[in-house]
Amino acid sequence: MSEVSPQVLSRRGLRIAGIAIVAGAAVIVVTGIMTRRMADARLSEWTENQAVPVVAVAPPDTKGQSATLDLPGRLEAFSQAQLYARVSGYLKSWDADIGTPVKAGQLLAEIDAPDLDQQILQAQADLASAQANSTVADANLQRGQSLIKSGAVTKQDLDQRTADAASRQGLVNSAQANLDRLRVLEKYKRIVAPFDGLVTLRATDIGSLINAGASGGPALFVVSDTSKLRVYVNVPQNDVPGIKIGTQAKLSVPEYPGRAFAATVNASAQAVDVASGTTRIQLLVDNAAGELMTGAFANVQLELAHPEIAINVPASALIVGQDGLHVATLGTDDRVVLKTVTIARDLGKVVEVASGLTADDRVIENPPDGISSGDAVRVAVTPGSKLAPETASAKRAPTKPPG
């Protein structure tokens, strides 16, 4: 048997090595291609999954939400009297300055009215003259009545004397009434407080010319009963039904930061101002300590009535469209269902839904833009979620693309 030369063996080894290298390279290429295709398939699947929006879902809150209404208000005295002069003259003296507590009937000022004094003297003289003339006429009538029987006086003359006596008596009554009128006006030379209160304005001084009547200028004094104050606020029309007589409120004023005063709704205008679309509401606040001032600005916080059970959703869940207001809910197949709703009350971050939702609906709290009925979504799992563990794991979305 002939021996194989070393050169032949060397060629076979090289051929086998070459074939092995080519086969290995082919395996590597095929493996790389398969791996790339699998990676592309996973990436495509991940991309498709990421195209489906992730949403947070929660059932509506069914507890009635208390709400407050903050409105600006104005404080006014429970009773306020602007005191004008009834007689003309000059201010003789004043006895009460601003901020002075006064009692009913207390003297505030006195007016010197020389014209009125002269009118009273003239009226007294006119009355005396009328009384004298009436006395003469009565005497003539009595003489005529005594002579009528003897025929010394005619019936016509007696009638004239009777009419003259009656006329003279009428003049006496007129003069007396005029004097009484002037006597009444004389009492108005003294300006007195009409009720217990506080002098909140003095617009006159000694020697000032006083003109009678309100048309003569500003009030001489203003007396206000500040033991109890009225608070007036203008309430928007849609909030008026929730504010009943007796509703409690909190009052705050700038001069007492961080402090609240209790007030109570006392009356309602029961009419809407066409200019502002509001209704005027009156509240009462106790001010026995005199801490609050009339005419001051105040912030009034009213507690609105609310139902025990209501459908409340986050304000972010509302979708405003051309065809109305909607809320996106999640159907049983995890597809979006848009429901048309109406709003009962806007409570800020939460809105109370009047119609369109039930307590069993799963509301998408912050729907993405462009969402519509039938869209597929994925539910985001958050701590405390009511989803079952197996469901939650099935719903969990990849956080990063496959490598």
Buried (B, 14 or more C-beta within 10 A) or exposed (E): EEEEEEEEEEEEEEEEEEEEEEEEEEEEEEEEEEEEEEEEEBEEEBEEEEEEBBBBBBBBBEEBBEBEBEBEBBBBBBBBBBBBBBBBBEBBEBEBEEEBEBEEEBBBBBBBBEEBBEBBEEBBEBBEEBBEBBEEBBEBBEBBEEBBEEEEBEEEBBEBBBEBBEEBBEBBEEBBEBBEEBEEBBEBBEBBBBBBBBBBBBBBEEEBEBEBEEEEBEBBBBBBBBBEBBBBBBBEEEBBEBBEEEBEBBBBBEEEEEEEBEBBBBEBBEEBEEEEEBBBBBBBBEBEEEEBBBEBEBBBBBBBEBEEEBBBBBEBBBBEEEEEBBBBBBEEEBEBBBBBBEBBBEBEEBBBBEEBBEEEBBBBBEBEEEBEEEBEBBBBBEEEBEBEEEEBEEBBEEEEEEE
